[in-house]
Amino acid sequence: MHIQRVIIRSLNATQPRHISRNYHSLGLPIDSPKNNIIPLLRPYGLSYRLASTDSNDTPTTIDYFENEEAIQGIAEATDFASLGLGGYTPPGIVQTILDALHTNAGLPWWACIVCTTLVLRTTLFPFTIRSMRSAQRTTMVQPELTELMDKARRANVRGDTFEAEKYTMKYFALLKKHNITPMSQFINVLVQTPFFISFFLGIRGMYNAPVESLATGGILWFPNLLIPDPFFILPLSTSITMFISMQVSEMRNAMATNALLKYGIVGMSLLIFPITMKFPAALTLYWFTSNIFTTVVSLTVTSNKISPYFGLKPMRDISKMIAERPKGKSAREMFDETRMNAKSKAKLRAYENDKVKDIKESARLKNYTVMYSADQLDRLYAKNSNRTRITKYFP
């Protein structure tokens, strides 16, 4: 109604003939020329054309924003900052990258999440290769390492700490000889974990804000990224791809001969499904994309033609190596052995404690010579307060 009054008032105004004027604001009183130039109003975001009743006047077009998506992008960018998102924290950087792709590149939110995940995992690719190299070097000497650890464990059960220490030193010497560090196999996990947490917190922050456009930023059966997948397809796919990626990764590194490790992979994969059922689709999409990337990389870099470029052994050599080795212990056998070792250690510890108590009690009564092994006598000296009355004797 306000605009209509402005137009009517402008029709009564007088202006010299054949003079046209462009109007950039519709909220101010304007004067119209005598030939009655009337603005044809259109919705905001389109162009405004001035039409004249004088045939000598050429209609003038004022172009503002022809693209409504550009206007929406500017509004969303302002809203994104006002919601407290972005910044220089790791989750804020993830949010800034996602918003930049959505605003500047015009990608839908689901595509922004997928692209950012792929770029992030590609950045961490060198750490993945390094971890795989270390795992394969460990596999080459795995039988020797297992034998040394078994000998050290049996020596500990017998209470022979000197023998156990000797085998432990041989174990680490073998690792050093083949340029293997215990943490190198886990460097990929250690590096990826902060990035995973940052991405998780970044998307969760956008979900909690919330960024309203995420409600229409999905695709296919999950158009709304702010709610969990209504058909549970994404959680189920995430669980399956988690199992495949872990299984392929361990098999490619020849580390899947451990029965407990196999059960651990299955258990973790099954646990992922109920966890991700309540996640918004944006988070589940990120996890699913990351699992797909891991599987593809594991299958690619250990192929027979590509593996030499990364300093890795091809899968055919690893499979042959696993087939030639004796079958490892089952999970039940490993569990029984661990339980028996624990019982043996407990009995030995109780026996040593009783022996030390007897020696301490006798030492308070009289001087005598103790005939005992060196390490047990050292433990006695550490616990006995009347040390001057005990004489060391090593048989």
N, C-alpha and C positions, 0 to 999 in steps of 0.2 A: 504494500500500500504506500510506503514511503517513496519508493521509486516511481510509482504512478503519479504521485503528486508532483514530483520533480519534473516529469515529462510534461504534464499539463501546464505547469508554470512556465516552462521554457517555450511553449508554443506561443504564449502571449508576448514574449520578448521580441524586440526588433534588432535586427542585425543587417548590415549592408548586404545587398544581393550578391549572389555568386561567391560568398565566403563560407568555406567549410572549416569546421574545427573538430579535432580528434579529442574524444573524451576518454581520459584514463581512469577516472573514478566515477562511479555511479552514485555515490553517497553524497555528493555536493550539488548545490544548485547550479544549473548550467544555463547558458543562453543559447538559444537556437537561432540560426539565421532565418531570414524572412522566407526562404524557400522550404522551411520546415524539414531540417535534417533530423530524422528520428532514429535513435539507436535501436536496432533489433536485438533484444536481449536473448542471450543463450546461457546455458548452464556454465558454471565456473569450470575452468579448465579447457574451454574451447575458445574459438576466436570470435571477435565482435566485429560486425560489419555495419557501417553507417550508410543508410540509404537516403537519397535525396529525391524530392519531387521535381527538381529541376533537371531536365535532360542533359544540360551542359555539364553537370557535376559528375565526376567519376567516383564511383563508390570506393571508399577507403577501407582497407582491412587492417585491423590491429591484431597481431598474433601474440598471444601470451604463451601458455604452456599447451602445446598441442598433444602431449603425451600424458595421459592421466597417471600412468605407472610411475613416471618421473616424480610427479607431485606426491604420490603415495610413498615413494622411496624416501623423499626428503622428510616427510612427516614421520616416517618410521625411524629414521636416523635420529631425529630430535627426541622421539619418545624413548629410543633405546638408551640414550645418555641420561635422560631424566629418570629412568627406572633404576639407576645406580649400577648399571652393567658396564662391562669394559674395564679399563684401567691397566695397571702394569703388573698385577699379580698373575701367576700362571693361569688360573681360571679366567681372569679378565682378558688376557691376551687371546685365549681361545674364543671368547665371546666377541672380541673385536674382529678377529679373522672371519668368523662366521657372518657377522654383520656386514663387513666390507664386501664379501662375496655376494651376499644377498642384495645389498644396496647398489653397489657399483657394477657388478657383473649381471645383475638381474636374475640370478639363479634362485629357484625355489629352495625352501629350507632343507628339504630332504637331500637335494643335490649338494647344497653347501656342506652338510654333515658328511656325506660320502666323500666329497673332494678333499675336505680338510683331513679326514681320517687317512686317506691314501697318501696325501702329502706328508703327514706326520710320520706314518709308518715307513715311507720311503726315506725320510731323513734319518731314521734309526736303523736303516738297512745295514750299514757297516758294522754296527754292534751285533746284529744278528749273524752276520758272516763270521765274525770273530768268535762268537760263542759256539757256532757249529764246528769251526776248525778245532777248537779246544776239545769239544766233545768227541770228535773223531780221533784225535790223537790219544785221548784217554781210552777209547775203545781198542786201539791197537795193542795196548799193554794191559788191558783189563784182566786177563787171566793171572798175570804175575801180581798185579795189585791185589786181586782177591785172595790169592794164596798168602801173601804177606800179612794182610789184615786178619785172615783166619788164624795164622800162627801167633800173631800178637794177641788176639782175643783169647786163645787157649792158654797162652802164658799168663795172662791176667787172671784167668779163672784158677790156675794152679797157685797163684800168688807169687809167681816169679817175675817181679817187676823189671829186673835187669834184662831178662830175655825178651819181655814185651817191648821194652824201650829199644832194644837192638833191632827188632823187626820193624818197629815204627820208623826208625831212622832210615832203614833200607827202603821203606815205602816212599818217604819224601825224597830220598836220593833218586829213586826211579822217576818220580814226577819231574824233578829238576832236569834229569838227563834228557827227557823227551819234551822239555819246554812246556810243561803243563802246570798251571797254577790252579789251586782249588776253586778260586772265585771266578776264574775266566769263563767257566761253563755257565755261571749264573749272571754274567754281566748284562746279558740281554734282558733278563727279567728285572734286574736292579735298575736299569736305565729306563725301561718301558713303564715301570710302575708309577713313577711321578707323572709321566705324561698321561697315563691312563686316568689317574686320580684327577689331574687338572682338567682333562676333557670331561670327565664325569661331573665334577663340580661346576664347570662352566655351563654345561647343558642344564644341569639341575637348577642353577641360578636363573637361567632364562625361563625355565619351567615355573619356578616359584614367583617370578616377577609379577605376572607372567608377560611374555611377549605374545600379544594376542594373535599376531599373524601366523604363529606356529600352529594355530588351530586349523588353518587351511593350507599348511605347507607340506602336507604329506602327499602320498601317491598310492594308487591302486586301492588295496583294501584298508589302508591306514591313512586316510586323508588328514586326520587330526593327530599331530605329533605331541599334544599335551596330555593325552590320555593313553592308557595301556592298549595294546593291540586287542581289539574286541574278539578276534578269532584265534588268538594265541599262536598265530603262525610265526611271528617274529621270535617270541621266546623259544618255541620249539626248534626253529631253524638255528637260533643262537646256540642252543644246547647241542644240537647235532654237529654243527660246524666246530664247536669247541672240542668235541670228542675227536672229530676227524683231524683237526689241526694238531692236537696234542699227540695223537697216535702217529700221524705221518711224520711229525717233527722228531719224535723219539725213535721211530723206525729208521728214519734217514740218518740219525746220529748213532744208530746201532746201540741204543741204550735201553731197549725194551725187553732185554732178557731177564730183568728183575721182575719176579712175579708180583711183589708188593707194588711196584711202580705201575704195572698194568691195572691192578685193582684201584689204585689211586686215581688213575686217569678216568676210569669208568665212574667212580664215585663222584668226582668233581664235576663231570659232565652232567650227571643226573641231578646234581644239586643246583646247577645253573638254571634249570627250567623253573622251579618254584620261585627262585629269587627274582628272575626277570619278568615273571607274570605281572607283577605290580609296578614295574618300571614304565614310565611314559615311553611312547614309541620312539621318540627322539634318541633316548639313551640306548634302547635295544637295537636301533638301527646302527648306531655307532659300533656297538659290540659285535654285531653280526658282520659288518663290513671289515672290522679288524680281523676276525677269524678267517674270513675268506682270503684276505691278503696273506695271512700267515700260511695257509694251506698252499696257495699258489706259489709263494716264494720257496717253501720247502720242496715242493715237487719240481720246481724249475731249476734251482741252483744245484741240486744233486743229480740232475739228469746226466746221462753218459757224455753228452756233447758239451754241456755248459759248465759242469762242475770243475774241469781243469782251470778255467779262467778265474775261479774264486779260490783256488788252492784246496779244493775239497775232493774227496774220493767219490767216484760214481757209485750209484746204488747197487749195481751188479757186483762190485767188489765187496761192498758191505754185506750184502745178502749171502755171498759165498762164505765170508768170514763167520757169520752167525751160524750158518749151516754146519760148518766144520767143528764148531765148539761143542763140548758136552752139554747136555741139558742141565740147566741150573736147578737149584732147589725150588720146590713148590712153596707157596705161601704158608701152608700148614707146617712144612718142615722147618722153614725159617722161624716161624712163631714158636714151635716147640724148642728149637735150639736156643732161642733168645730166653725163653722161660727157664730152661735148665741152667743156662749160664748165670742167670740172676740168682737162682737158688744156690748154686755152687759158690758164688761170690758172697752171699749172705752167710753161708756156713763157715767159710774161711774167715770172714770178718769176725764172726762170733768166737771162733777158736782163738784167733789172735788176741782179741780183747780179754778173754779168760786167761790166756798165758801171760799177758802183760800185768793183769791184776795179781796173779800169783807171784810174779817176780817182784813187783812193787811191795807186796806184803812181806816177802822174805828179806828184801833189802832193808827194811826198817828194823829187823831183828838182829842181823849179823852181817859181817863181811863175807863175801863169797865171790867166786869167779863164775861169770855167766858164759856159757857156751851157746852161742846163738848166731844166726846169719847176720850179715852186716846190716842189711836194710831193716830187719826186724829190731835189731839192737838200737839202731838210730831212732826208730819210732819210740822205743822204750825211753831213750834219753830225752826225747822231746816231751814225754809225759811225766817222767819221774822227777820229783823235786829233790830227792836225796842222791844226787848223781855221784858224789865223791866216794860213795861206798860200793860202787859197781866197777868192776875191772873188765875192760874189753878183752875178748879173746876170740879170734876168728879162726875157726877150724880150716 
